[in-house]
Amino acid sequence: MKKLLLIILLCWFTLAPIAQADNIAKATFAGGCFWCMEEPFDELDGVISTTSGYTGGNVANPNYKQVSAGRTGHAESVEIEYNADKVSYEQLLDVFWHNIDPTVRNKQFCDVGNQYRSAVFYHDEQQKALAQTSKEKVAQELDTNIYTEITASSEFYPAEDYHQNYYQTSTLLYKFYRSRCGRDRRLNEIWGE
């Protein structure tokens, strides 16, 4: 009896992570400074992790200096790993839209350049369709052109360690930057929040 119970427990502990892994998905968004994009997603139940990084460009293994200079084609981005049973891609899109200014091209708040463009980097055709539908709804709601790109995901390069969870590790500097950049003021103008 003890042997059978041990086998059952061993099987359960071995297979449980595999069963849970089936519900794990990725989403990738660019919304200007990646420091400001981690926090709103981290607050969602079902988000497992957020990683600041670079994607959408043509230089392998870029660093912050290269990307911020605007010569790599990459955008500062955030890659989100989430449990799709707890949070939907549509919910992630809603958080994304309400944390960017989709009415400008190659700019987010005080950061200017292609590296600060807003974009949805979809990982499959379902994400692509949902992103396009949500973009159309945002265009109707705001009654203006929306310049946010919707493009296939490509290689994602995590940013240097000091950029990860910056809003937690350097709280005062983060708050100063966010305030000085006018991000919250502009978001309130757009979304009335």
Residue pairs with C-beta under 8 A, 6 or more apart in sequence:
20 83
23 83
23 84
23 85
24 48
24 81
24 82
24 83
24 84
25 81
25 82
25 83
25 84
25 89
25 123
26 79
26 80
26 81
26 82
26 123
26 153
27 79
27 80
27 82
27 89
27 92
27 123
27 127
28 55
28 77
28 78
28 79
28 80
28 120
28 121
28 123
28 153
28 156
29 37
29 77
29 78
29 80
29 92
29 96
29 118
29 119
29 120
29 121
30 37
30 55
30 56
30 75
30 76
30 77
30 78
30 116
30 117
30 118
30 119
30 121
30 149
31 37
31 78
31 96
31 99
31 100
31 108
31 118
32 76
32 100
32 107
32 108
32 109
32 111
32 116
32 118
32 183
33 76
33 108
33 109
33 111
33 116
33 177
33 181
34 52
34 53
34 76
34 77
34 78
34 159
34 163
35 52
35 163
35 166
35 167
35 174
35 177
35 178
36 99
36 167
36 178
36 183
37 50
37 52
37 77
37 78
37 99
38 50
38 52
38 78
38 165
38 166
38 167
39 167
40 95
40 98
40 99
41 47
41 50
41 78
41 80
41 92
41 95
42 50
44 82
44 87
44 91
44 92
44 95
45 86
45 87
46 82
46 83
46 84
46 85
46 86
46 87
47 80
47 81
47 82
47 83
47 87
48 81
48 82
48 83
49 80
49 81
50 78
50 79
50 80
50 81
50 165
51 78
51 79
51 80
51 81
51 156
51 158
51 159
51 164
52 76
52 77
52 78
52 158
52 159
52 163
52 164
52 166
53 76
53 77
53 78
53 79
53 156
53 157
53 158
53 159
54 62
54 67
54 72
54 74
54 75
54 76
54 77
54 156
54 157
54 159
55 74
55 75
55 77
55 79
55 121
55 153
55 154
55 155
55 156
55 157
56 73
56 74
56 75
56 77
56 119
56 121
56 151
56 154
57 67
57 72
57 73
57 74
57 75
58 72
58 73
59 66
59 71
59 72
59 73
59 74
60 155
60 157
61 157
62 72
62 74
62 157
63 160
64 159
64 160
64 163
66 72
67 74
67 76
67 115
68 76
68 115
70 113
70 114
70 115
72 115
73 114
74 115
74 157
75 114
75 115
75 116
75 117
75 119
76 115
76 116
76 159
77 119
77 121
77 156
79 156
79 158
80 92
82 92
89 126
89 127
89 130
90 130
90 134
93 120
93 130
93 131
93 134
94 134
96 120
97 134
97 138
98 187
98 191
98 193
99 187
100 108
100 118
100 148
101 107
101 108
101 109
101 118
101 186
101 187
101 190
102 118
102 135
102 138
102 142
102 146
102 147
102 148
103 142
103 144
103 145
103 146
103 147
103 190
104 147
105 117
105 147
106 112
106 113
106 114
106 116
106 117
106 147
107 113
107 116
107 117
108 116
108 117
108 118
108 183
109 181
109 182
109 183
109 186
110 180
110 181
110 182
110 183
111 181
117 147
117 148
117 149
118 147
118 148
118 149
119 148
119 149
119 150
119 151
120 127
120 131
120 135
120 148
120 149
120 150
120 151
121 151
121 152
121 153
121 154
121 156
122 128
122 131
122 150
122 151
122 152
122 153
123 153
128 150
128 152
131 150
132 150
135 146
135 148
135 150
138 146
139 145
139 146
142 190
158 164
162 169
166 173
166 174
167 174
178 184
187 193
